[in-house]
Amino acid sequence: MSVTLECQKRPENSKSRALRREGLIPANLYGHDGANSVHLVVKQKEAEMLLRKAAVNKTVVDVNIPDLSWQGMTVIREVQVHPWKGTIYHLSFFVVDKPES
């Protein structure tokens, strides 16, 4: 099963709490460009829908970042959740290689 998600590049000097108040979840993408990572934001509703469909470390997620003109296959590596409320605090994505046919 493959799921598609559209992200935006996180504005510089933005605070995580302020982003969450605006309905955005901070996220990171690792491995898209060697050892570099990218700071992203995902809409909260999209992140919640994604986690209903996807399993951590198992489901391939197609991530599209129009700001960087990058699109690729990733896997959710880590999800940080508030201990009592259950709201999503942070997502981490790792790039996976395309399977060769």
N, C-alpha and C positions, 0 to 999 in steps of 0.2 A: 504494500500500500504506500502511495506517495501523496504527500500533502504539500500545497503551495502556500507560501507566506511572503508578503511584501513588507520590507523594512525601510526605514529611513536612516540616514547617517545622523548620529547624535550631535547636537550643537555643542561647540566647545564651551567650556566653563559652565555647563548646565549641571544643576544639582539633581540628584536622584529623587529626593522627596518632592521637589517642584515638578519633575516630570510625572511622577505617579499621581499627583493632584490633578494634572492636566489629562489623565487617562492614558499615559504612555508608560511602557515598561522598559527599563534599561536592559540592553542585551550586548553580548560580545560575539564576534565571529572570529574563530581561530583557524589558521591554516589556509586562508584564501590566497595569501601571497608569501609563502614560505613561513618564516617565524613571526611575521607581523600579525597584529590583530586589529580589528575595527570595532569601534564603539557604535552601537546602533540603538534605535528605539523601535518598539513594536506597539501598536495600539492594544490596549488592554483587552478589549473584546475579542480581537483576533488571536491574542495569546491564549485566552481562556478556551476558545474554540479549538485551537491547535492542540492544547493539552488534553482535550476530550477525545481527540482522534489519534494522537500520537503517543508513543511510549518512549521514555528516555532510553537512549542508546540502542534503540531497535528500529524505529520508524525513520525512513528517509524523508527529509523535508526539502522541497525545492525553495530556496531563498532567492528573492529578487531584490536588488538594491539599485533603484534607478539613479540615485545621486552619484554612485560610483560606476554606473553602467556595468554591474557585475551580476551574474546569475549562476547558481551552481547548486549541487546537491550537498546537503549537510545532514547532520544528525544532532538531536538535542543531547547535549552532554550533561548539563546540570540545570536544575530548576530550584531557585530559592523561593521559599514561601513563608509568609508570616506565620508564627507558631500557633496563634489562637484564631486569627481571622481566616486564614487559608487563602489570603490574597497573594498573587504572584509579585515577588520583589525583583527578580532578575532571571534572565535566561542566558545560557551559553550554548553556542553552536560550534561544531567542528566540521570542517569540510571533509567529505569522503570522495574517494576516487570513483569515477564512473566505471561500472562493470564492463569489461571487454567482451565483445560478442564473438 
